[in-house]
Structures are given as structure tokens and as C-alpha cells.
Amino acid sequence: MKTRVKRAAHFFERLGLAMVGSACGLLVAVQVGSSLPVFRSEGFLLIMMVSGAFGFYLGIDTPPHAVYGQSANPSNASTHGRADMAEFLSAVGTFIAAVAAFASIGLIALRDEPPTLGVILIVVCWVVGVAMQAVAGAITRIRAN
């Protein structure tokens, strides 16, 4: 019984993360689409929302990996200067995607017109951040098998 409850809780947590990613993708798409007419389509909105849901679902909740053999002691890994690539990609990707979403929300709320280069930077940050999250999630799932 505990295992089923734990799995259900984990699933709903991940589903919530996917919804947050999708909402962030929607906000980024709205900001980018309002500034660059080439991105004013339902397809672009959908792609941004799905990529956000996918990246946040896969990449945010990655368990740490023991770097040296079976040792799960994190102080052991840090003393040798080695980092877990999936954990790093997940953290940095989440930060970059969050910066893009935060900038989009700020620009929407302030009703500001950013320069084209700023809009391109926002969409590039979003794509890179979500891609890093998805790669981190894929790495941890490959390790589990």
C-alpha cells in the first residue's frame, strides 16, 4: 500500500511540475509572439508549452548519482572535484528556463517592448534550459536501466 501511495504522490508531483513548465512555456511564447510576428501561431504556443512540460517533468526531479562506485557520500565526490552531470544539467537548465520565464512575465506585466535581440535571448534561454532539463532526465533514466 505504501509503495502505491508513494508512486501516486511522485506521479502527481511530476504532473504538477509538468504543468508549471507548460505555463512557463506559454508565458515565454506569448512574450515572444507579441514582439516577433513570425512566432504568432498556435503551433509555436503548443511547441513551447509541450517543451516546457517535457523538460520540467523529466529534468527537475533527478536523483543524485554516486560518482565513485557505490559510495553515496556526497562529501566524497566534492572533495575530488567531480560533479554529477545530470544533476548539474538539471540545476542549470532549471535556472536558465526560470530566468526566461521570469523575464517574460516581467515584460508582460510592465507592458514593455523589448528589443528584438532581447526577445531572441529569451527564447534561446528557454530552449537551452528546457533542453538541458530533458537531457538530465534522460541521463538519469538511462542510468536506472
Buried (B, 14 or more C-beta within 10 A) or exposed (E): EEEEEEEEEEEEEBEEBBBBBBBBBBBBBBBBBBBBEEBBEEEBBBBBBBBBBBBBBBBBBBEEBEBEEEEEEEEBBEEEEEEBEBBEBBBBBBEBBBBBBBBBBEBBEEEEEBEEEBBBBBBEBBBBBBBBBBBBBBBBEEEEE
